[in-house]
Amino acid sequence: PKTKNMVASLQALNSTGKTLIVMSEETMNDNAILSALNIPNVGILYFFEINVYDVMNCEKLVITKQATKFIEEVLEDGKEG
């Protein structure tokens, strides 16, 4: 795991300050987890772990495309019930 690669990616996204990264099971891997855990003020969650507190408690929210699709599906299913 390369923490400096994760730092560079977050800097490219202008993600300074408290950042939450939300990923899908397909994109989450040990390297991503270990890299993010080494960075102060950065949290990482699977899409199914996302919650209001963590979203409201961060300055920047980074969500992968795959995680966004899953979250949209869950929200759509919730509308039907």
N, C-alpha and C positions, 0 to 999 in steps of 0.2 A: 504494500500500500504506500502510495506517495502522497503524503499530506500536502506537499508543495504543489502538486497537480490540482488537488481540490481547492487550495487557496487561490491558485491562478484562475480556476474556473469561476469561483465566487467573485473574484475581483473583476473578471470579464463581464459578469452579470451586474456589476456595481452593487454587490451585496455586502455592504459594510454594516457593522452593528449586529444585533441579535438576529440570526437567520435560522429559519426552519426549512429543511429539505424534506420533501415528501416524494417517495418513490414507489414504484410498483414492485411486485415480487420478481418480475422479469429483469428490472434494471438494478435492483438492490443486490449487492454482493458483499462479501467480506471486506474487500478492498475499499469500497465506498463507505461502509460502516466505520472501519478502522481509521480511514483518512479523516472523516468528518468528526469523529470523537476526539481527535487530537487537536481540534481547532476550538479555542475559547469562543463562547457565545454562538456556537453552531449546534443545532440539534438535527436529528435525522429520524424519520418515521416511515413505516409502511403506510400506504394509502388507507388501509383499514384501521389504523391507529389514530388517524387525524381526529382532533377534537377542538372544540371552540376555544378552550383555555389556551392551548398551544398556539393556535392561529392568532389569537388576540394578543398573546404575550411575545410576539416576535415583531421585528421591524421590517424584515424582508421574508417573503415566502417564495420558495423555489419548488415548483412541482413539475415532475417529468410529464411528457405527453401521455405516456401509458397510464400513469397514476390519475391524470386528469380524466381520461376516458372512463376508468373504473369509478371514480367519484361521481361523474355525471350519470353513469348507469345506476348507481345506488340512489342518487337523488331522484331520478326519474321513476324508479321502482317505488320510492316512498310516496310519490304523488298519487299513484294508483290506489293505494290503500286508504 
